[in-house]
Amino acid sequence: MAEGERESRVPVLTQVVADAQRTRPAVDAAVLEALARELERAVLARLGPEVDRVIDERLARTLSKVLGQALDGVRAELTVSVTQMVREAVASSVAHALALPETTNPK
């Protein structure tokens, strides 16, 4: 087989593309649209539960973090309030005890 014969039997890219275009059947746009909708529905049906699970996990982590921060803030506020109330109660009791007459306040 001569070199020229081998070269003529090997298709070039433009020939392959032209052959593919000739043999490819025409596809109806409505069929493609229906296929795309069906594919989308199938993908969402399979991914839906997984997407819900991931959202629930992230939401739970976020809520836990935010709730923890809120509880820390409330705890700090309550600690300050209770400390202030105890301080005021002790000061009031001491002031009251110091104000009592000598007979009711033995030394």
C-alpha positions in Angstrom: 0.0 0.0 0.0 1.5 3.3 -1.0 1.8 6.3 1.3 -0.8 8.3 -0.7 -3.4 5.5 -0.4 -3.1 5.3 3.4 -3.5 9.0 3.7 -6.6 9.1 1.6 -8.3 6.3 3.6 -7.8 8.1 7.0 -10.6 10.6 7.5 -9.8 14.1 8.4 -11.6 16.0 11.2 -13.8 17.9 8.8 -15.0 14.7 7.2 -15.8 13.1 10.6 -17.8 16.2 11.6 -19.6 16.3 8.3 -20.4 12.6 8.5 -21.7 12.9 12.0 -24.0 15.8 11.1 -25.4 13.8 8.1 -26.1 10.7 10.2 -27.4 12.5 13.3 -31.2 12.5 13.4 -33.0 15.8 13.8 -34.2 16.3 17.4 -37.5 17.9 18.1 -37.3 20.9 20.5 -40.4 19.8 22.3 -38.9 16.3 22.9 -35.7 17.9 24.2 -37.8 20.2 26.5 -39.8 17.2 27.8 -36.6 15.2 28.3 -35.0 18.1 30.2 -38.1 18.4 32.5 -38.1 14.7 33.2 -34.4 14.7 33.9 -34.8 17.6 36.3 -37.7 16.0 38.1 -35.8 12.7 38.5 -32.7 14.5 39.8 -34.7 16.6 42.3 -36.6 13.5 43.4 -33.4 11.7 44.2 -31.6 14.7 45.7 -34.5 16.1 47.6 -34.2 14.0 50.7 -30.4 14.5 50.8 -30.8 18.3 50.4 -33.4 18.3 53.2 -31.0 16.3 55.4 -28.1 18.7 54.8 -30.3 21.7 55.4 -31.6 20.2 58.7 -28.0 19.5 59.9 -26.8 23.0 59.1 -29.9 24.5 60.6 -29.5 22.4 63.8 -25.8 23.4 64.1 -26.6 27.1 63.5 -29.5 27.1 66.0 -27.4 25.3 68.5 -24.6 27.8 68.2 -27.0 30.8 68.3 -29.0 29.4 71.2 -25.8 28.7 73.1 -24.6 32.3 72.6 -28.0 33.6 73.7 -28.0 31.4 76.8 -24.5 32.6 77.6 -25.7 36.2 77.3 -28.8 35.5 79.5 -26.6 33.7 82.1 -24.2 36.6 82.2 -27.1 39.1 82.6 -28.7 37.0 85.4 -25.4 36.7 87.2 -24.9 40.5 87.2 -28.5 41.0 88.3 -28.4 38.5 91.1 -25.0 39.8 92.3 -26.4 43.3 92.3 -29.6 42.2 94.2 -27.5 40.3 96.8 -25.2 43.3 97.2 -28.1 45.6 97.7 -29.8 43.2 100.2 -26.7 42.8 102.2 -26.1 46.5 102.3 -29.7 47.1 103.3 -29.5 44.5 106.1 -26.2 45.9 107.4 -27.6 49.5 107.4 -30.7 48.3 109.1 -28.7 46.4 111.7 -26.5 49.4 112.4 -29.6 51.6 112.8 -31.2 49.5 115.5 -31.0 50.8 119.1 -28.4 49.4 121.4 -30.8 47.3 123.4 -31.9 45.2 120.4 -28.5 45.1 118.9 -26.3 43.4 121.5 -22.5 43.7 120.9 
